[in-house]
Amino acid sequence: MAEKPTFRLYEDGDHVTTQWNKDVVQNGLSEICPTYIHRTPPCQASCPSGHDIRGWLSIVRGIDKPVGDMTWQEHAFRRMTKANPFPSVMGRVCPAPCEDGCNRNEVEEAVGINAVEQYVGDWALKQNLTYAVPEQDSGKKVAIVGGGCAGLTAAFFLRQKGHACTVFDEYDKLGGMMVFGIPGYRTPRSVLDGEIDRIIDMGVEVKLNTRVGTDVSVEELERDYDAIFWGIGAVAGKKLPIPGGDAPNVVDGMSYLRAFNEDRLKYISGRILVIGAGDTAMDVLAVARRIGHIKNVTQKDRPENVILGYTVHDVASIAKRQGADVWVVYRRPITQAPATQHELDAVIREGVEIHDGLSPVEVIKDEDGRAKALRVVPVELVDGKLCPKEGEEFDIECTMIVSATGQAGDYMGIEDFDNGRGLMDADKAYQVVGKPGHFVAGDAVNPHLLTTAIGQASIASESLHHYLMEQDIPSRPKIDTHHFKLLEELRVRELEPSQFQIQEAWGTDTAEFAIHNYEDRSKTEIATHDQLHLAYFEQEPMNRRHEANITSEDVLNNFQERFSALEEQKAVDEAERCMSCGMCFECDNCVVYCPEDAIFRVKKDQRAMGRYVDTDYDKCVGCHICADVCPSGYIKMGLTY
């Protein structure tokens, strides 16, 4: 764990007197008193699905307590799934951009957000928690094209609004890339099926083996439904755009992973080269090392014939497998790979060879037209640009090449929606450009993370709801996430303000119709680390999940899940590392250090998250001490009259 320098709330030069016209403190007093400012924490701002991460971590650590006899685990699950209906899946496979943004990195290392999310998600599955079925239907019907992450998320949010949803999927199983793209050892199928079934049980109709554009036309959907949501993803990998890239044993990464996940591809033969170093490439590499290599295969059992759907590998031949010879070929330095560092480290540990700084030039074919080698040229970075070293080309022998350099959609039968790049164009509300009543999210817009598809589908569903209700689609806020709302928290606990009677009002600090002394800036401001009192937080190592130590010696046929969920107490301990950026976490610093006893704890039967302390303005002298000692940046000084 890296050591950080001593923290300082004030830096050199802070003793310099403030300009007189900006100095609000005179002789230690001022007319400015503490105001409680809610800001978005950077973890949430970094999460493409807009999780209220701080909110459910506060529940896990016991600050935001459930109402009635609900367990804290269910309370946390309900808060999580306001934004993301797949907590157990995402706790496993999301590369956690939220942890990259975590302010705890300024102390030692991020909070293990994924690990806590997995614990809560798995607990909910074991307890068979379900989602509520809407009490009343809206009378509106929505066709959802594609039963992957985006489509199912849209169904989840739209059913909450009471809209009838029908999911059309051309395959015989729901899940999209979650089931056909991500290897099963990363996401156990029982986990994925459990989280999908919860959504379907909300009253979602499903039509499998039904391709829109072939089995049913777009015109039929427009006739029979009030709106259409497109979640068709980007299921086709891009071809290798070099001479010889059309060889039959040059395949794309998506087709390769689909063949494996459908239990058709059970081994490879010879050396396999994977072009690219993104997350799809990492999955291709990891699968290749696990399924292994067979020296002599018949023509029908060649891996490309399985991947292209011509045949299926015989289970009896698995016993002949040996460790596979698997290489990465990447143009840039591997340190610049877009893949998650953890996944890259894992495939290296499992025996994958890294060959970076090499740019593919041509696929060399044999007399049968199959790839026998990949011609590459070394490249070097010069002023940020890749420059090939002309005349230094050489060939790498291989028996298969997998291109994992990008994805596109399949628009057969729906060509009008293709923007020319194998994707769909959408506006900020995720309405298809030039197609009123059509909405889209996920990889069909821009191939990215599952959590990105979830976040986009949430916004698209909200826009689609406004469309169905014949309302103007509102503009989106600057920080577009599922924000904590103090009023909702008070309402759940039957503490909401009373009805406001229109009249002239002064002294709202004692009025019952106002949430006084509180300002919500979460839609416009992020609680950055320089707004926190970092010296308050001691260095504590992350409570890590147990990770299976799979090496090159034991990777063959090793399909055990990589991460084991935290135990309950470890999950609580990890949640307690959260610094609650931009929200009170009841540390009592302001109460303890206030020299005038002006800040006091709210009575227990009146407390809620964000309403733990209050200010007596008759005692407050505006000394700023409470703001100085607030660890989470929740207290700022402001005018109170």
C-alpha positions in Angstrom: 0.0 0.0 0.0 1.6 3.2 -1.2 2.3 5.8 1.5 0.9 9.3 1.0 2.5 12.5 2.4 1.0 14.1 5.5 -2.4 15.8 4.8 -2.8 19.5 5.3 -6.1 21.3 5.4 -4.3 24.6 4.8 -1.3 25.1 2.5 1.6 27.5 2.6 0.5 31.1 2.1 -2.9 30.6 3.7 -1.8 33.0 6.5 -2.0 35.9 4.0 -4.9 38.2 4.9 -8.0 38.0 2.7 -8.9 41.1 0.8 -11.0 43.3 3.0 -14.0 43.3 0.6 -14.0 39.5 0.6 -13.3 38.9 4.3 -16.5 37.8 5.9 -15.0 37.1 9.3 -14.3 40.0 11.7 -12.7 39.2 15.0 -13.6 35.6 14.6 -17.3 36.3 13.9 -19.4 36.6 10.8 -23.0 36.7 9.6 -22.4 33.5 7.6 -23.6 30.3 9.2 -23.3 26.6 8.2 -25.3 25.3 5.3 -25.6 21.7 4.4 -24.7 21.2 0.8 -25.4 17.9 -1.0 -23.0 17.2 -3.9 -22.6 14.1 -6.1 -19.7 11.9 -5.0 -17.1 11.2 -7.7 -17.8 7.4 -7.6 -21.3 8.1 -8.7 -20.2 10.7 -11.3 -17.8 8.1 -12.7 -20.4 5.3 -12.9 -22.1 5.2 -16.4 -25.2 3.7 -14.8 -25.4 6.6 -12.3 -25.6 4.3 -9.2 -26.3 6.1 -5.8 -23.2 4.3 -4.6 -22.7 6.5 -1.5 -26.3 5.9 -0.7 -26.2 2.1 -0.5 -22.8 2.0 1.1 -24.3 4.2 3.8 -27.0 1.5 4.3 -24.4 -1.3 4.4 -22.4 0.6 7.1 -25.6 1.2 9.2 -26.0 4.9 8.8 -29.2 4.9 6.6 -31.3 2.3 8.5 -34.3 0.5 7.0 -37.9 1.3 8.0 -39.8 -1.4 9.9 -38.5 -5.0 9.9 -36.7 -4.8 6.5 -33.1 -6.1 6.7 -30.2 -3.8 5.8 -29.3 -6.1 3.0 -32.8 -5.7 1.4 -32.7 -2.0 2.0 -29.3 -1.8 0.2 -30.6 -4.0 -2.6 -33.7 -1.7 -3.1 -31.4 1.4 -3.3 -29.0 -0.3 -5.7 -31.8 -1.4 -8.1 -33.2 2.1 -8.4 -30.4 2.4 -11.0 -29.2 -1.1 -11.9 -31.3 -4.2 -12.0 -28.2 -6.4 -12.3 -26.2 -5.9 -9.1 -24.9 -9.5 -8.8 -23.8 -9.5 -12.5 -22.2 -6.1 -12.4 -20.5 -6.8 -9.1 -18.6 -9.5 -10.9 -17.9 -8.1 -14.4 -17.9 -4.3 -14.3 -14.4 -2.9 -14.5 -15.5 -0.4 -11.8 -14.8 3.1 -13.2 -16.5 4.2 -10.0 -13.5 2.9 -8.1 -11.2 4.9 -10.4 -13.0 8.1 -9.4 -13.2 7.2 -5.7 -11.7 10.0 -3.5 -10.4 7.3 -1.2 -7.6 7.0 -3.7 -6.2 10.2 -2.3 -5.7 8.4 1.1 -4.5 5.0 0.0 -6.8 3.0 -2.3 -10.4 3.0 -3.5 -13.3 1.5 -1.7 -14.1 -2.0 -3.0 -17.4 -1.0 -4.5 -17.8 -4.0 -6.7 -17.1 -6.4 -3.9 -19.9 -4.9 -1.7 -22.3 -4.8 -4.7 -21.6 -8.5 -5.3 -22.3 -9.4 -1.7 -25.7 -7.6 -1.7 -26.7 -8.9 -5.1 -25.9 -12.5 -4.2 -27.7 -12.1 -0.9 -30.8 -10.9 -2.8 -30.7 -13.9 -5.1 -30.4 -16.3 -2.2 -33.4 -14.7 -0.5 -35.4 -14.8 -3.8 -36.1 -11.0 -3.6 -38.4 -9.8 -6.4 -39.4 -6.5 -8.0 -42.9 -5.1 -7.5 -45.4 -5.6 -10.2 -47.1 -2.2 -11.0 -50.5 -1.9 -9.4 -52.0 -0.1 -12.4 -51.2 -0.3 -16.1 -50.8 2.8 -18.2 -52.6 1.3 -21.2 -49.4 2.0 -23.3 -47.5 -0.8 -25.1 -43.8 -0.8 -25.9 -41.9 -3.1 -28.2 -38.4 -3.8 -27.0 -36.1 -5.2 -29.7 -33.3 -7.1 -28.2 -33.2 -9.0 -24.9 -29.7 -8.1 -23.8 -28.6 -5.7 -21.0 -30.1 -2.5 -22.5 -33.4 -4.1 -23.5 -34.0 -5.8 -20.2 -33.0 -2.7 -18.3 -35.5 -0.7 -20.4 -38.2 -3.3 -19.6 -37.4 -3.0 -15.9 -37.8 0.8 -15.8 -40.8 0.9 -18.2 -42.7 -1.7 -16.3 -42.2 0.4 -13.1 -44.2 3.1 -14.9 -47.0 0.7 -15.7 -46.3 0.3 -19.4 -46.8 -3.1 -21.1 -43.5 -4.4 -22.5 -42.8 -7.1 -25.1 -39.2 -8.2 -25.7 -38.3 -9.5 -29.1 -35.1 -11.5 -29.4 -33.8 -13.5 -32.3 -32.0 -16.0 -30.1 -33.5 -18.8 -28.0 -32.3 -17.3 -24.7 -32.4 -13.8 -23.1 -29.3 -12.0 -22.0 -27.5 -10.8 -25.1 -23.8 -10.3 -24.6 -24.2 -11.0 -20.9 -24.8 -14.7 -21.9 -23.2 -15.0 -25.3 -20.2 -12.7 -24.9 -19.1 -13.0 -21.3 -17.7 -16.4 -20.4 -19.8 -18.3 -17.9 -17.0 -18.7 -15.4 -17.0 -14.9 -15.0 -20.8 -14.8 -14.6 -22.4 -18.0 -13.4 -25.5 -18.7 -15.5 -27.6 -19.2 -12.3 -26.8 -15.7 -11.3 -27.6 -14.2 -14.7 -30.8 -16.2 -15.0 -31.9 -15.1 -11.5 -31.5 -11.4 -12.3 -33.2 -11.7 -15.7 -36.1 -13.7 -14.3 -36.9 -11.0 -11.7 -37.4 -8.5 -14.6 -39.6 -10.9 -16.6 -41.7 -11.6 -13.5 -42.7 -8.0 -13.4 -45.1 -8.9 -16.3 -42.8 -8.6 -19.3 -43.9 -10.6 -22.4 -41.1 -12.4 -24.2 -40.9 -13.6 -27.8 -37.8 -15.6 -28.5 -36.5 -16.8 -31.9 -38.1 -13.7 -33.4 -36.0 -11.4 -35.5 -37.4 -7.9 -36.1 -36.8 -7.1 -39.8 -37.3 -10.8 -40.8 -39.9 -12.5 -38.7 -41.8 -9.3 -37.9 -41.4 -6.0 -39.7 -40.8 -2.6 -38.2 -44.0 -1.4 -39.7 -45.9 -4.1 -37.8 -44.3 -3.0 -34.5 -45.2 0.7 -35.3 -48.8 -0.4 -35.9 -49.2 -2.6 -32.8 -47.1 -0.6 -30.2 -47.1 2.9 -29.0 -43.2 3.2 -29.0 -40.2 1.0 -29.8 -37.0 0.6 -27.9 -34.0 -0.7 -29.7 -31.4 -2.7 -27.7 -29.9 -4.8 -30.5 -26.4 -4.2 -29.4 -23.3 -4.7 -31.6 -23.1 -8.4 -31.9 -20.9 -8.6 -35.0 -17.2 -8.3 -34.6 -15.3 -6.2 -37.2 -13.3 -8.0 -39.8 -9.5 -7.7 -40.0 -9.0 -4.9 -42.5 -5.8 -6.1 -44.1 -5.0 -8.2 -47.2 -5.8 -11.8 -46.5 -8.2 -10.9 -43.7 -11.0 -12.9 -45.5 -9.3 -16.3 -44.8 -11.7 -18.7 -43.2 -9.6 -19.1 -40.0 -9.6 -15.4 -39.4 -12.6 -14.9 -37.2 -14.0 -12.1 -35.1 -13.9 -12.1 -31.3 -17.7 -11.9 -30.8 -18.3 -15.1 -33.0 -15.5 -16.9 -31.1 -17.0 -16.1 -27.7 -20.5 -17.0 -28.8 -19.3 -20.4 -30.0 -17.7 -21.0 -26.7 -20.7 -19.8 -24.6 -23.0 -22.0 -26.7 -20.8 -25.0 -25.7 -19.9 -25.6 -29.4 -16.2 -24.6 -29.3 -14.3 -26.9 -26.9 -10.7 -26.6 -28.1 -8.4 -24.9 -30.6 -5.4 -26.2 -32.6 -2.0 -24.7 -33.0 -1.1 -21.1 -32.2 -3.8 -18.6 -31.9 -3.1 -14.9 -32.4 -5.5 -12.3 -30.9 -5.4 -8.9 -32.5 -6.3 -6.1 -30.0 -6.1 -5.6 -26.3 -9.5 -4.6 -25.1 -11.8 -6.4 -22.8 -13.2 -8.6 -25.5 -9.7 -9.6 -26.4 -9.0 -10.5 -22.8 -12.0 -12.8 -22.8 -10.9 -14.5 -26.0 -7.4 -15.0 -24.6 -8.7 -16.4 -21.3 -11.1 -18.8 -23.0 -8.3 -20.0 -25.4 -6.0 -20.9 -22.5 -8.8 -22.7 -20.7 -10.2 -24.8 -23.5 -6.7 -25.7 -24.7 -5.2 -27.1 -27.9 -5.3 -30.4 -29.8 -2.5 -31.1 -32.2 -4.3 -33.1 -34.9 -7.9 -32.3 -35.9 -10.0 -33.3 -38.8 -11.1 -30.7 -41.3 -14.7 -30.6 -39.9 -13.4 -30.1 -36.4 -11.2 -27.1 -37.3 -12.1 -24.4 -34.8 -13.2 -21.9 -37.5 -15.8 -24.4 -38.7 -17.3 -24.6 -35.2 -17.2 -20.8 -34.8 -18.9 -20.3 -38.2 -21.6 -22.7 -37.1 -20.9 -25.6 -39.5 -20.2 -28.2 -36.8 -19.8 -28.9 -33.1 -16.8 -30.3 -31.3 -17.1 -33.8 -30.0 -17.0 -34.0 -26.1 -15.0 -37.2 -26.3 -12.0 -35.4 -27.8 -11.6 -33.1 -24.8 -9.3 -35.6 -23.1 -6.6 -35.0 -25.8 -6.2 -31.3 -25.0 -3.0 -29.7 -24.1 -2.1 -26.1 -23.0 -2.8 -23.7 -25.9 -0.2 -21.4 -27.5 -1.9 -18.0 -27.3 -0.5 -14.6 -28.3 -1.6 -11.0 -28.1 -0.6 -8.9 -31.1 -1.1 -5.2 -30.3 0.1 -2.1 -32.1 0.7 0.1 -29.1 2.7 -0.5 -25.9 0.7 -2.9 -23.8 0.7 -0.3 -21.0 -1.7 1.6 -23.2 -4.1 -1.3 -23.6 -7.8 -0.3 -23.2 -8.4 -3.5 -21.2 -9.0 -3.5 -17.5 -5.5 -3.8 -15.9 -6.8 -6.6 -13.7 -7.9 -8.7 -16.7 -4.6 -8.0 -18.5 -2.7 -9.1 -15.4 -4.8 -12.3 -15.2 -4.2 -13.5 -18.8 -0.5 -12.9 -18.4 -0.5 -14.9 -15.2 -2.5 -17.6 -17.1 0.2 -18.0 -19.7 -0.7 -15.6 -22.6 2.3 -14.1 -24.5 2.2 -10.4 -25.0 3.7 -9.1 -28.3 3.1 -5.3 -28.4 4.5 -2.7 -30.7 3.5 -4.8 -33.8 1.1 -3.7 -36.5 -0.6 -6.3 -38.7 0.2 -5.8 -42.3 -1.1 -8.9 -44.1 -2.5 -12.4 -43.5 -0.3 -15.0 -45.3 -2.4 -17.8 -46.8 -1.5 -21.4 -47.6 -2.4 -23.3 -50.8 -5.9 -23.9 -49.4 -6.5 -20.3 -48.7 -6.3 -20.6 -44.9 -4.2 -18.3 -42.8 -0.8 -19.8 -42.0 1.0 -16.6 -40.7 0.4 -13.0 -39.8 2.8 -10.5 -41.3 3.6 -7.7 -38.9 5.8 -4.6 -38.8 7.3 -3.1 -35.7 6.0 0.3 -34.8 7.3 3.0 -32.4 5.6 6.0 -30.9 7.0 9.3 -32.1 5.4 12.4 -30.7 2.3 10.4 -29.9 2.0 8.9 -33.4 2.6 5.3 -34.4 5.3 5.1 -37.0 6.0 1.7 -38.7 9.6 0.6 -39.2 9.7 0.1 -42.9 11.6 -2.9 -44.1 11.5 -4.8 -40.8 8.4 -6.8 -41.5 8.3 -10.4 -40.4 5.8 -13.3 -40.2 4.3 -15.0 -37.1 3.1 -18.5 -37.8 -0.4 -19.4 -36.6 -3.4 -21.6 -37.2 -6.0 -19.1 -36.3 -6.3 -15.3 -36.0 -9.0 -13.7 -33.9 -9.8 -10.0 -34.6 -11.0 -8.2 -31.4 -10.7 -4.7 -32.7 -14.3 -3.5 -32.6 -17.9 -4.3 -33.0 -20.9 -3.4 -35.1 -24.6 -4.2 -35.3 -26.5 -6.5 -37.6 -29.0 -4.4 -39.6 -30.3 -7.0 -42.1 -34.0 -6.1 -42.6 -33.7 -2.8 -40.7 -31.2 -1.1 -42.9 -32.9 2.3 -42.5 -31.6 2.5 -38.9 -27.9 1.9 -39.8 -25.9 5.1 -39.7 -23.3 3.7 -42.0 -21.0 2.6 -39.2 -23.1 -0.4 -38.0 -24.6 1.7 -35.2 -27.6 4.0 -34.6 -27.6 7.7 -34.1 -29.4 9.0 -31.0 -29.9 12.4 -29.5 -29.2 13.3 -25.8 -32.5 11.8 -24.8 -31.6 8.6 -26.6 -34.4 9.0 -29.2 -33.3 7.7 -32.6 -32.5 10.7 -34.8 -35.2 11.2 -37.4 -37.4 8.4 -36.0 -40.0 9.8 -33.5 -41.2 7.1 -31.2 -38.1 5.1 -31.6 -35.5 5.0 -28.7 -32.2 3.2 -28.4 -29.5 2.5 -25.9 -26.4 0.3 -25.3 -23.9 -1.0 -27.8 -26.2 0.0 -30.7 -25.3 3.6 -29.9 -21.6 3.1 -28.9 -20.1 -0.3 -27.9 -18.9 0.1 -24.4 -19.5 -1.4 -20.9 -22.6 -3.2 -19.6 -23.0 -0.5 -17.0 -23.0 2.1 -19.9 -25.9 0.2 -21.5 -27.8 0.2 -18.2 -27.3 4.0 -17.7 -28.3 4.8 -21.3 -31.4 2.5 -21.1 -32.4 4.3 -17.9 -32.3 7.7 -19.6 -34.0 6.3 -22.7 -36.8 4.8 -20.7 -37.4 8.1 -18.9 -37.5 9.9 -22.3 -39.8 7.2 -23.7 -42.2 7.6 -20.8 -42.5 11.3 -21.5 -43.2 10.5 -25.1 -45.9 8.0 -24.2 -47.5 10.6 -21.9 -47.4 13.2 -24.7 -45.1 15.4 -22.6 -42.1 17.4 -23.7 -38.9 15.4 -23.1 -36.9 17.5 -20.6 -33.3 18.4 -21.0 -30.9 16.3 -19.0 -29.0 17.7 -15.9 -25.3 18.4 -16.1 -24.6 15.4 -13.7 -27.0 12.9 -15.0 -27.3 10.2 -12.3 -29.8 8.6 -9.9 -29.4 11.3 -7.2 -30.2 10.9 -3.5 -33.3 13.0 -2.7 -33.7 14.1 0.9 -37.4 14.8 0.5 -37.9 11.1 -0.5 -35.9 10.0 2.5 -38.0 12.1 4.8 -41.3 10.9 3.1 -40.4 7.2 3.6 -39.9 8.0 7.3 -43.1 10.1 7.5 -41.0 13.2 8.3 -41.8 15.2 5.2 -42.5 18.9 5.6 -46.1 20.1 6.1 -48.2 21.8 3.4 -47.0 25.3 2.6 -49.6 28.0 3.1 -48.9 30.9 0.7 -47.9 33.8 2.8 -45.0 36.0 3.6 -42.5 34.0 5.7 -39.4 34.7 7.7 -37.3 32.5 9.9 -37.8 29.3 8.0 -35.3 27.6 10.3 -38.2 26.8 12.6 -40.9 26.5 10.0 -42.4 23.1 9.5 -43.1 23.5 5.7 -39.4 23.8 4.7 -36.3 21.7 4.7 -34.2 24.5 6.1 -30.5 25.0 5.9 -30.1 22.4 3.1 -29.1 22.9 -0.5 -29.0 20.2 -3.2 -26.3 20.9 -5.7 -25.9 17.2 -6.8 -27.1 17.9 -10.4 -24.4 20.5 -11.0 -21.5 19.8 -8.5 -19.2 16.9 -7.6 -17.6 16.6 -4.2 -13.9 16.6 -5.2 -11.2 15.5 -2.8 -10.0 19.1 -2.2 -13.4 19.8 -0.6 -12.8 17.1 2.0 -10.9 17.0 5.2 -8.7 14.1 4.2 -6.6 14.1 7.4 -9.6 12.7 9.2 -9.4 9.4 7.4 -6.8 6.8 8.6 -5.2 4.5 6.1 -7.1 1.2 6.0 -6.3 -1.5 3.4 -9.2 -2.6 1.2 -11.1 -5.7 2.3 -10.5 -7.7 -0.9 -12.5 -10.6 -2.2 -10.8 -14.0 -2.5 -9.5 -14.4 -6.0 -8.7 -17.8 -7.4 -4.9 -17.9 -8.2 -5.1 -19.4 -11.7 -1.7 -19.8 -13.3 -0.4 -21.2 -16.6 0.1 -24.6 -14.9 -3.5 -25.0 -13.8 -5.5 -22.9 -16.3 -6.4 -25.8 -18.6 -10.1 -26.8 -18.1 -10.2 -24.4 -15.1 -13.6 -22.8 -15.2 -14.0 -21.9 -11.5 -15.3 -18.4 -10.8 -12.5 -15.9 -10.3 -13.9 -14.0 -7.4 -15.7 -15.2 -4.2 -18.1 -12.8 -2.5 -17.1 -11.1 0.7 -18.5 -12.4 3.9 -21.1 -10.1 5.6 -18.8 -8.5 8.2 -16.1 -7.9 5.5 -18.7 -6.2 3.3 -19.7 -3.9 6.2 -16.1 -3.2 7.0 -15.4 -2.3 3.4 -18.5 0.0 3.3 -17.2 1.8 6.4 -14.1 2.9 4.4 -16.4 5.1 2.3 -15.8 8.8 3.0 -19.4 9.8 2.2 -18.2 12.6 -0.1 -20.8 15.4 -0.2 -23.1 13.9 2.5 -23.0 13.7 6.3 -22.0 10.4 7.7 -22.6 11.2 11.4 -19.0 11.6 12.6 -20.0 14.3 15.2 -17.0 16.5 14.4 -19.1 19.6 14.0 -21.0 18.9 17.2 -17.8 18.3 19.2 -15.8 21.2 17.9 -18.5 24.0 17.8 -17.3 26.4 20.5 -20.8 27.9 20.9 -22.8 24.6 21.1 -24.7 25.9 18.1 -24.7 22.7 16.2 -26.8 19.9 17.8 -27.9 16.4 16.9 -31.5 16.1 15.6 -33.7 14.1 17.9 -33.6 10.3 17.1 -37.2 10.1 16.0 -36.7 13.0 13.6 -33.4 11.9 11.9 -32.9 10.8 8.3 -29.9 10.4 6.1 -28.7 14.0 5.6 -30.6 15.3 8.6 -28.4 14.2 11.5 -27.3 17.7 12.7 -29.0 21.1 12.8 -27.9 24.6 13.7 -29.3 27.0 16.4 -28.8 30.4 14.7 -29.3 32.2 18.0 -26.0 30.7 19.2 -24.1 30.5 15.9 -21.4 33.2 15.5 -20.2 32.1 12.0 -16.7 31.1 13.1 -16.4 28.5 10.3 -14.9 25.8 12.6 -17.7 23.3 11.7 -16.9 23.6 8.0 -13.2 23.2 8.6 -13.6 20.0 10.6 -16.3 18.4 8.3 -14.6 15.4 6.7 -17.1 14.9 3.9 -17.4 18.5 2.6 -21.1 18.6 3.6 -20.9 21.8 5.6 -20.3 25.1 3.8 -20.7 28.6 5.1 -23.6 30.7 3.6 -26.0 33.5 4.4 -29.0 32.3 6.4 -31.3 35.2 6.2 
